[in-house]
């Protein structure tokens, strides 16, 4: 399949490298927005056309695009690509609004093309194993979960887009969207959460420190917290179930390392906790697997994580933003899946 990458910042470069290494995939184009990134793309991938405008890239014979541009561009670029008959890989968040998510989902259906959103933690050897253990009943029914990210402050990104609310949307949409997707997946047996409440430090959506608790009609709940005033990159997850519990962790000097300190312990009933084995864990490895699975899905006319599913995490983020503004609980409503 001929795939083009749209955006060639630090993470776009990782996407391009991953695609170039996949069997059966041709990196058929790169859209670079600036002179420096265009030069860097041409230097690293000689022979791959480097485009400066979206229309030219979409007319170049590619079959799919991989959108790794600033958040505010995800929706318009995805809509243009779908209108041109391309399959779409798109980084999270799918869009900055609920309406934007719905427009992308509708456009994919109208075009008969697939959208796959890069929530790569689902294919992780570590975080994916947790889902399989929960589904197998290893800890009974999950009742309570806490996911915590403690990390250094965000870099600004190209032209400072990550520090601009109009382009990033919010810092809740920037990274906690991953963790909402993960916890919704783990707690899927309870249906959809019915409400949430959030508290944060920061203004204009740039919430440096955040805690969000989502509640289910069953009484189950989970909390996602983020500390952006920390250092390095450290994640922990704790889940208590009706017949056991688990704890997972991932720590490194920075998120894109290939050598983290990571682990998973699981207690079945009253038995001593067991250390669970898994292969390499980290976003570089997970990105490769997500791209591999998405392109295989495109060939079969399916998506491992379509727009309808990815929109749930966006809706959680938007509700958390509202709760931060109002200081109140926010009722949740999700479209049919």
KATA-V62140 format. One record per residue. N is the residue number from 1. PSI is psi in radians with two decimals (* if undefined). Layout:
# KATA-V62140
[[N	PSI] [N	PSI]]
This chain:
# KATA-V62140
[[1	2.40] [2	2.01] [3	2.40] [4	2.54] [5	2.30] [6	1.85] [7	2.25] [8	0.86] [9	-2.81] [10	-0.75] [11	-0.58] [12	-0.65] [13	-0.71] [14	-0.72] [15	-0.80] [16	-0.76] [17	-0.74] [18	-0.80] [19	-0.72] [20	-0.41] [21	-0.01] [22	2.27] [23	2.43] [24	0.11] [25	2.36] [26	2.11] [27	1.78] [28	0.02] [29	2.73] [30	2.28] [31	2.02] [32	2.27] [33	-0.45] [34	2.86] [35	-0.77] [36	-0.76] [37	-0.60] [38	-0.74] [39	-0.70] [40	-0.70] [41	-0.76] [42	-0.63] [43	-0.70] [44	-0.55] [45	1.17] [46	2.41] [47	-0.26] [48	2.17] [49	2.32] [50	2.06] [51	2.70] [52	-0.12] [53	2.55] [54	-0.72] [55	-0.73] [56	-0.71] [57	-0.78] [58	-0.43] [59	0.07] [60	0.08] [61	0.20] [62	2.67] [63	-0.40] [64	2.70] [65	2.65] [66	1.87] [67	1.98] [68	0.82] [69	2.97] [70	2.68] [71	-0.68] [72	-0.26] [73	-0.19] [74	-0.87] [75	-0.95] [76	-0.63] [77	-0.74] [78	-0.75] [79	-0.71] [80	-0.73] [81	-0.75] [82	-0.71] [83	-0.48] [84	0.07] [85	0.41] [86	2.56] [87	2.69] [88	2.11] [89	2.35] [90	2.35] [91	2.73] [92	2.69] [93	2.69] [94	-0.79] [95	3.03] [96	-0.14] [97	2.81] [98	-0.70] [99	-0.67] [100	-0.73] [101	-0.77] [102	-0.66] [103	-0.72] [104	-0.78] [105	-0.76] [106	-0.70] [107	-0.66] [108	-0.75] [109	-0.75] [110	-0.63] [111	-0.25] [112	0.56] [113	2.88] [114	2.56] [115	2.32] [116	2.16] [117	2.39] [118	1.33] [119	1.32] [120	-0.24] [121	-0.44] [122	-0.49] [123	0.16] [124	2.47] [125	-0.45] [126	-1.05] [127	-0.53] [128	-0.61] [129	-0.64] [130	-0.78] [131	-0.77] [132	-0.69] [133	-0.73] [134	-0.79] [135	-0.53] [136	-0.04] [137	0.34] [138	-0.55] [139	0.33] [140	-2.55] [141	2.20] [142	2.27] [143	-0.57] [144	2.43] [145	2.58] [146	2.07] [147	2.23] [148	2.29] [149	2.20] [150	2.06] [151	2.98] [152	2.83] [153	2.72] [154	2.46] [155	2.78] [156	-0.48] [157	3.08] [158	2.21] [159	0.42] [160	0.39] [161	-0.57] [162	-0.27] [163	0.20] [164	1.95] [165	-0.55] [166	-0.46] [167	-0.61] [168	-0.41] [169	-1.22] [170	2.87] [171	-0.22] [172	-0.72] [173	-0.36] [174	-0.79] [175	-0.80] [176	-0.38] [177	-0.61] [178	-0.77] [179	-0.58] [180	-0.77] [181	-0.76] [182	-0.83] [183	-0.65] [184	-0.68] [185	-0.81] [186	-0.66] [187	0.32] [188	-0.43] [189	-0.31] [190	0.03] [191	-2.58] [192	2.55] [193	2.68] [194	-0.36] [195	2.86] [196	2.84] [197	2.42] [198	2.69] [199	2.47] [200	2.78] [201	2.39] [202	2.94] [203	2.86] [204	0.58] [205	-0.13] [206	1.29] [207	1.79] [208	-0.62] [209	2.41] [210	2.50] [211	2.28] [212	2.23] [213	2.17] [214	2.45] [215	2.54] [216	2.74] [217	-0.47] [218	-0.25] [219	-0.22] [220	2.75] [221	2.80] [222	2.73] [223	2.36] [224	2.21] [225	2.59] [226	2.25] [227	1.90] [228	0.11] [229	0.39] [230	-2.55] [231	2.73] [232	-2.58] [233	1.92] [234	2.20] [235	2.45] [236	2.60] [237	2.27] [238	2.28] [239	2.21] [240	2.30] [241	3.12] [242	-0.27] [243	0.64] [244	-3.01] [245	2.85] [246	2.74] [247	2.33] [248	2.66] [249	2.68] [250	2.12] [251	2.44] [252	2.95] [253	-0.54] [254	2.85] [255	-0.46] [256	0.34] [257	2.70] [258	0.07] [259	1.17] [260	2.98] [261	1.97] [262	2.64] [263	2.94] [264	2.16] [265	2.47] [266	2.32] [267	2.14] [268	1.95] [269	-2.29] [270	0.10] [271	2.77] [272	2.61] [273	2.53] [274	2.49] [275	2.20] [276	2.32] [277	2.58] [278	2.88] [279	-2.85] [280	2.36] [281	2.34] [282	2.74] [283	-0.46] [284	-0.80] [285	-0.73] [286	-0.58] [287	-0.80] [288	-0.80] [289	-0.65] [290	-0.79] [291	-0.74] [292	-0.84] [293	-0.64] [294	-0.78] [295	-0.65] [296	-0.70] [297	-0.75] [298	-0.73] [299	-0.54] [300	0.01] [301	0.44] [302	3.02] [303	2.39] [304	-0.41] [305	1.46] [306	3.01] [307	-0.70] [308	-0.70] [309	-0.77] [310	-0.44] [311	-0.42] [312	-0.75] [313	-0.63] [314	-0.76] [315	-0.64] [316	-0.76] [317	-0.77] [318	-0.68] [319	-0.66] [320	-0.69] [321	-0.78] [322	-0.75] [323	-0.66] [324	-0.69] [325	-0.70] [326	-0.36] [327	0.32] [328	2.84] [329	2.59] [330	2.20] [331	2.51] [332	2.47] [333	2.34] [334	2.52] [335	2.81] [336	2.58] [337	*]]
